């Protein structure tokens, strides 16, 4: 079956630091890959997506590249802000969405 | 506009009550979903509607009863719930069901069963 594995959190960073959240997946077909973000007390927001190998998704300074050879979709941001504090979910869509466990990120001023 | 709305925002109900959660989207999406999310966990899929027909039920107990009155609306009827059903209930929609379609989530209804 399909599965997504994310790096364990929580992650605590200072403002302007570089953020990487590792995500790897197992899938039988050719899924689309997503990153969702959940701010405290809110629903999930789609952050970025990639639908095929070597696609790069980007939004709000975040980037992730669909790497078929390493079955990975790592999330990166070059300079984080306090407002980036949230829970980040990696997900794959192969007819149904399969989520990773989520990574809590806290950015300190 | 990528907005999915959900009402109510918060709901407290006793184990003998009957209540309903509502979800609405006006993006012309033909697939709608209910998820349950416990604290510090990812969302768990409950139901999928495609073109107003129930296409997936993830073995959800019958005390949860979904309904899709039209392509824009999705309800979740609740009856005789247990305290362990307390959670954030998320609605989502997508253009269609399938690999390339991203899902857009509403803000959720935080349900407490007493």
Interface residues (C-beta under 8 A of the other chain):
Chain A: X29 X30 X31 X32 X34 X36 X42 X43 X44 X45 X46 X49 X51 X89 X93 X94 X95 X96 X97 X99 X100 X101 X102 X104
Chain B: X2 X4 X6 X40 X41 X42 X43 X45 X48 X56 X90 X92 X97 X98 X99 X100 X101 X102 X103 X104 X105 X106 X107 X108
